Amino acid sequence: MRNYGIEMGAIYCKHCMTLIDTQPTKKVTNYYSDCKEEACMGARSGAGIGSSEYMQASGNGAGGYTGTGGQA
């Protein structure tokens, strides 16, 4: 934890749902970005992922992810 606040903001990879980092926020907040994991980058650089494949991949490799990030 950083010295200047409570880290209630989580940054997840929008492709593999891996927790990238946390940041201090005033409320619990989830942010989505791109990670730099080789396996994830390789999957992104390949052929486009269909929506059904994305939903299937979104639960893999997410340490502690419970699926309550507001995704439909």
N, C-alpha and C positions, 0 to 999 in steps of 0.2 A: 504494500500500500504506500502511496506517495504521502508526503508530509502535509499536504494542503487540502485535504478533504476526504470524504468517504467515497470509495469507488463503487458506485451503484450503476454505472454505465458500462455495458458489455459490448464489445465489438466482435462480431462473428463474421466468418467468411460466408458470403451469400451463396457459394457453390457447394461447399462441403460441411458447413455449419461448425467448423472448428473455432474455438474461442481464440481470438487473435490477441486481445488486450482488454484492459479495463480502464476506466477513467472516472474521475470524480464528477458526480452530477448531483443535482438537488433531489432527483427522484429516480426510481428504477427505470432505465432506458436501454433499449437494444438498438445497436447500430449495425449495419451490414456493409462489408467492403470485400476486397479480394485478398486472399492470403498468398503467401509466397512459398507454400509447400510444393515440392516438385511434382508429386502425384496429382495434386489439384490443378496446377498450372498445365500439366500435360493433358489432363482431361479437358480443360477449357480450350486449349489450342487445337484440339482435334475437331471432328465434325460437331456441329451444333447439338446441344442436348435438348431433347424434346421435353415438354412439361412433365410427362409422366416419369421420365428418367430423372429429371431434376428432383421431383418429390421423393423418389426412391433414394437418390444419392444424398439428399439433405439430412437424412438421419444417420448416415454412416460417418464414423470418425468424429463424432461430436462429443467430446468428453463432458459429461454432465448435462448435456442438452436434453431437455424434457419435452420439446415440441410445443412449448407455450410461448413462442416468440411472436405471436400475432399473425402467423401465416395462415392462409386459407387452405 
